[in-house]
């Protein structure tokens, strides 16, 4: 009877150790997943930036026109922000 109790106790402690190790493994993997998700988000942003950058024509006249359009949008946004803050 004592032999069975001791065997069960050893098995219990072994399982407890295994459980702790698995919890540490899960924690490390969750941190790794969070880091990879952050990296994926940044890569998607970079990809979108590159996609847009490569779609801009090399024609200087078109570039100037796009700059004027962007400047107008920025002015419009600034005006809207001022109106919201007023």
C-alpha positions in Angstrom: 0.0 0.0 0.0 2.8 2.5 0.9 4.5 1.6 -2.3 1.4 2.6 -4.3 1.1 5.9 -2.4 4.8 6.7 -3.0 4.5 5.8 -6.7 1.4 8.0 -7.0 3.1 10.9 -5.2 6.1 10.7 -7.5 3.9 10.6 -10.5 1.9 13.6 -9.2 5.1 15.6 -8.7 6.4 14.6 -12.1 3.1 15.8 -13.7 3.2 19.0 -11.7 6.7 19.7 -13.0 5.6 18.9 -16.6 2.6 21.2 -16.1 4.9 24.1 -15.0 7.2 23.5 -18.0 4.3 23.5 -20.4 3.0 26.7 -18.9 6.4 28.3 -19.4 6.4 27.0 -23.0 2.9 28.4 -23.6 4.0 31.8 -22.2 7.1 31.9 -24.4 5.0 30.9 -27.5 2.4 33.6 -26.7 5.2 36.2 -26.5 6.6 35.0 -29.8 3.2 35.1 -31.4 2.7 38.7 -30.1 6.1 39.7 -31.5 5.3 38.0 -34.9 1.9 39.8 -35.0 3.6 43.1 -34.4 6.2 42.3 -37.1 3.4 41.2 -39.5 1.5 44.5 -38.9 4.7 46.5 -39.7 5.4 44.4 -42.8 1.8 45.1 -44.0 2.3 48.8 -43.5 5.7 48.7 -45.3 4.1 46.7 -48.1 1.3 49.2 -48.5 3.8 52.0 -48.5 5.9 50.3 -51.2 2.8 49.5 -53.3 1.7 53.1 -53.2 5.3 54.4 -53.8 5.7 52.2 -56.9 2.3 53.4 -58.3 3.4 57.0 -58.4 4.4 57.9 -61.9 7.9 59.1 -62.7 6.5 62.0 -64.8 7.6 65.2 -63.0 4.4 67.0 -64.0 2.2 64.3 -62.5 4.4 64.3 -59.4 3.9 68.0 -59.0 0.2 67.7 -59.5 0.0 64.9 -56.9 2.0 67.1 -54.5 -0.5 69.9 -54.9 -3.4 67.5 -54.3 -1.8 66.2 -51.1 -1.0 69.8 -49.9 -4.7 70.7 -50.5 -5.8 67.6 -48.6 -3.6 68.5 -45.7 -4.9 72.1 -45.7 -8.5 70.7 -45.7 -7.7 68.3 -42.8 -6.0 71.2 -40.8 -9.1 73.3 -41.4 -11.4 70.6 -40.2 -9.3 70.0 -37.1 -9.4 73.8 -36.3 -13.2 73.7 -36.7 -13.5 70.7 -34.4 -11.3 72.4 -31.8 -13.2 75.7 -31.9 
